[in-house]
Amino acid sequence: MGDLHAIIKDLKSHATKEKAAFLPYFFKTGKGQYAEGDRFHGIVVPDQRKIAKIHTATTNKATIVQLLKSPFHEERLTALFILCNKFNLAKKNQQEKEWVDLYLKNAERVNNWDLVDNTAHIILGQWLEDKDRSILYIFAKHPPLWKNRIAVVATLHFIRKNDFHDILQLSEIMLKHPHDLMHKATGWMLREAWKRDAKMIEQFLNKFAHRMPRTMLRYAIERMPEPKRKAYLSIKFQSY
């Protein structure tokens, strides 16, 4: 496990007390909050990316899994950066499935919004581009929260290919989701889709805005011209 200790040592060398004190509040780690109990060394993301790049070639699956089991947020995120690097390298030779399988097997350790947002579209989204996507709907409809978010954020890859089918289907499912982290993620994806096909997304909003959680709606319409944005915000919410 030499690589494991080397990675952790490198991470700790970039830790600061200021970040270690701030990040638990930023990521809502208090009792009853969405990231309750998550721990932080205090390391900025660019440093984690650099460390992941340095160690990608020499890190094996067992080390990635050990890092994903860590109670420290930065160790899990660095493991996921390495996993993304492994996936992209393997994709060149069409050998990426083993890294997708590793990601899915450990999906419950992808357990904060930034861990999801930095990986779901890169690994799962790319992998599913030309495949059956039923796993997205399995993830979307069942706990935990983070699998729900993986399903939605994975569609960013499709959206960038002008494929909006799944984000529209998943957005309808998420209308009833109780957590604002899903409202934010879904609204974000709708906003990204709107940039590419405003007419299609506005048709969706015209149908569902009255049932859409306000946070989801605000995120979806954020880049619209002010008059149109105000018109959507004026739609009265109707609960189910």
N, C-alpha and C positions, 0 to 999 in steps of 0.2 A: 504493500500500500504506500510505497514511497511517493508516488505522484500525489496521493491524497494529502499527505503531510506537507509536501512542497507547495501545493496549491493553497492550502490553508495558511501556511507561513507567509506566502506572497500576499495573500489577501490582508492578513493582519498587519503587514508592514505598511499598508495604505490606509489603515483605520485612523479616524480622528475622534476624540472625545466629544467634540461638538456635534458631529453627525450622529454618533451613537446615542446622544441625548435627544436629538431632534426627530430622528426617523421613527421611533415607536409612536410618537404622536401623529406624524404624517400618515402612517400606515394603519392607524386605528387598532392598536394592540391591547387596549384596555379590556377589562372584564366586560363580557357581553358584546364587544365590538367584533367586526368581521375578521380581524386578524389577531384575535385574543391569544396572547402568549408568544407571538412571534418575537424573535430576538435579533439584535443587530450589532455587528462589529463597528459600523460607522464608515462605510466605504462608498464612494460615488460610483455611478454606473460606468463611466468611461474607463476607470481603473479596472473594474471587473471585466470589461470587454477585452482590455489589453492582456490581462492575466489569462483569460480564457484562450485567447489567440496563441499565447506563448505555450500553453500546455495541451492544446488540442491534439497534436500529433502523438503525444506520449500517454494520453489518458485513455484508459480502457473502460468498458461498460461497468465493471464492478466499482470503479472509482466514481463514476458519474452517479451510480445508485447510492453510494455511501454519502456523497455530497447532497443528494436530494433528500436523504433522511435527516440531514442536519437541522437542528432547531434554529440555526442562524440563516436569516433571509439571504444574505449575500452569498453564502456557500451554495444555496439552492439555485439562485439566479446565475451564478458563474457556471454551475453544472449545466444549466439550460443553454447558456451561451455556447459552451463546448458541444453540447448535443446538436444545436443548430449548425455549428461549424461542421461537425461530423456528417450531418444530413446533407448539407450542401456539397461537401466533397464527394460523398458517396453517390449523389444524384448524377454526377458527371458520368458515372459508369453504370447507372441504373441499379445500384445496390443499396438504395436508401431504406428499404423496407425494415431492416433490422433496427434502424434508429427510430423509425415511426413506431414500431412495436414497443421499443423501450420507453418512448414518450407516453404512449397510451397506457402501458402497464403501470407507469408511475404518475399518472395524471393527477391523482389526489395529492401529490406533493407539489404540483404546480398550483400553489394555494395562496396566491395573492394576485391582485389585478395586474401588477407590472410583470409578474412571472408569466401570466397568460398572454399579455399584450405583446411581449417581446418574442413569443414563440409560436402561438397557435396558427397564425397565417403562414409562417415560414415552414413549419413542419407539416401540420395536418392539412392546412389549406393547399399547399403545393402538392402534397401526396394525393389528395382527393380530386384534383383538377379534372382528371379523366377517368374517375372511378365512381362506384356507387357511394353515395353520401349519407346513407341511412344512419351511420354512427353519429352524425351531427344531431339528428333528431332524438336519438337515444340519450346523448349527453344533455340536450336541451330540456328534456322533459323530466329528468330525475336528478335528485341531489347527488353531489354537493353543488353549492353555488358556483364553484370554480369550474366544474365541468360544463355548467350552463354557459359560462363566459367563454370557455374554449370554443364551444360550438359557434357562438356568434362571431367572435373575433377571427376564427378560421376563415370566415367568408370574405375577409378583406382581400385575400388573394384572388377570389373569384370576381369581386367587384372591380379590381384593377384590370381584369380581363373582360370587363363589360358584361359580366354574367351576374344577374341580380335575382335569379329565381330563389336561391336559398335564403338570402337575407330577407326577402319579402315574406317567405314562409315562416322563418324563425321569428321575425318581428311580430307577426300575428300571434305566435305562441307566447312571446314575451309580454304581450299586453297585460296579462294577468300576473306577471311575476311580482313578488312582493318586495324585492330588494332594489334599491336605487343604483347599485353597481351594475345591475343588468339593464336598467333603464338608460344609464349613461352609455354603456357599451352598444346597446341596440341603436340608440339615437346617433351615436358616433358613426356606426356603419351605414345608417340611412343617409347621414350627411355626406359620407364619402361617395355613396351611390348617386345622390342628388347632383354632385359635381359632374357626373358623367352622363346622367340621363334625368334631367330635372322633371320632364313631363311624367315619366313613369313613377318616380318617387312622389310627386305631388298628387298623382292619382291615388296612390296608396294612402297618403295623408288625408286626402279629401274623404276617403272611405272610413278611416280609423282614427282621425285626430280627436274626435269627441270621446273616444274610449282609451286614448293613449295617456299613460302617466305623464304628468307635466314635465318632469325631468327629461324623459325620452323625447318628448316633442320639442323642448327647448334645444336639446342637442341636435336634433334632426334639422331644425330650421335656422341654425345659427348663422349660416353664410348667405341666407336669402336676403334680397332687398328689404329694407325696413318696412315698407308698406305691406308686403306679403307676409313678412314675419309677424307683424302686429295682427294681421287678419287671422292667422292661425292661432295666435295666443288668445284671441278674443273668443274662440270656440269654447263653449262651456263643456267641462268634463262631465261625462255621464258614466257612473260606475255600473258594473255588471249587476 
